[in-house]
Amino acid sequence: MSEEKIVFTPQEAELVEKLKNRTYLDPRYDAAFKALLNDEAALVSFLNGVLHLAEKERIVKVEIRNPELNILFPETKSFRFDIRATTESGYGINVEMQKVSPTNFTERILLQHSAFVIQSKYEYDKKYKELFPLEPTEEQRAEREARRYDFPPTYAIWVCDFKIARQKGYHDVWSISNGEGLTVTEKIKYIMLDLSQFTKSEGSLENDEDRWLYLIKNAGQAESLPNFDDEVFADALRRIFVGNANKQLLKDQVNNMMTDDEHLDFIAYHTVEAKRKGHAEGHAEGLAEGRAEGRAEGRAEGRAEGLAEGCSSTLDAVREAGASDELMTRIKEILAGKEKLV
C-alpha cells in the first residue's frame, strides 16, 4: 500500500505522536522486532550468536521465507511466524518475539513448532518427489525409503519479555529427551531467551548474543544505543530509528501496542480467574467469620476481602507474565468495575 493511502485512526495517531518522542521503536513489539532482524546480514549475526555454533558450523547465508503457514486439520489453521528462514545447509529457523506470556505457553510453542516441522517436511520432499521417476531403480527406491520419515533440523528461537517458568538464566535450550535426560534427536531444538533475566550493562556485553539482546531489551527506552563499530548493528539500528520509520511501519507498531483479540482474551482469562479465586476465598472466609461472629456482616466482609486478595494475586501473576502498563491499567479498571470487557 502506498504511503498516501495509509490513514491512522485517532487512537493510532495518538500513539504515533508518543512514538515520535522516542529515538527507537521498541523491538519487543513484533513490527520493530521484524524490522530489526528480518534482514539477511542481521539474521545471520543473530543466529550465530544465540545458537552458540562452533566456528566451522557458523551460518554464512540464510533465505528468509514466507512467515505464514496454512495447515489443514481438516479446517485450515493459519500460523504467522515473526521470522522464518532456511540456512544454506537446510536448517529451518523460526524466530519469535513474545511480549506477554499467554495461557498454556509451552503448549503454544509445541503446537506452532509442530506446524513448522510439517511445513519443513513438505518443502524438503517437494522437489525430490517432482523428480522421482515412474520406474525407479533399486537405488532410487532405497533413497526414497531413507527419506520417508526424514526431515531437516528445525530450530525455534523464542525471545521472551517475561520470566520463563523453571528457567535459570537468560539462555536455555529445550530438546526432546528420554527418561534418563538423554537427548534422542538433535533435529528439534527450542532456544529460550528470557529478557527478564538478561541484566547485562553495555560495558559487560561479551558476544553477539549479548549485543542483540541488549538492543532488543533497551531500544524502546534508550535515547541512544551503541552500534559496536559493526555495520550490521548500525544498519539494524537505522531500521528501527523512529525518524526513518515509514507510515506502514509506524501503523504496524502502534497496532502491536494496542489491544487486539488475543489481548482481550488474555484480559478476560485473568479477570475471570481473579473473580473466581476472590469469590471462593471470600466465601470461605466469610462463612468462618460469620459463624464466629454470628452476623451477616462477617460473611460480607470476608467475601470482599477474599475478592480483593484474589484480584491482587492475579494482578501479580499478570504482571509477571509480562503485561504492559497499558494492559495492567485496563485489567485493574475491569476488576474495579470501571470498564467492561468488549
Protein Blocks (a to p, Z undefined) as FASTA:
>chain_A
ZZklpccdfklmmmmmmmmmpmbdcfkbmklmmmmmmcfklmmmmmmmmnopafklpcfb
dcdddfbdcddfkbccddddfbdcddfkopacdddddfbacehklmmmmmmmmmmmmmmm
mmmmmmmmmmpcfbdcfklmmmmmmmmmgccddddddddfbdcehiacjbdcdddddfko
pafbfkbccddddfklmccdfklpfbfklmmmmmmmmmmmpmbdcehlpaklmmmmmmmg
mklpcfklmmmmmmmmpccfklmmmmmmmmmmmmmmmmmmmmmmmmmmmmmnopaklmmm
mmmmmmmmmmmmmmmmmmmnopafklmmmmmmmmnopaccZZ
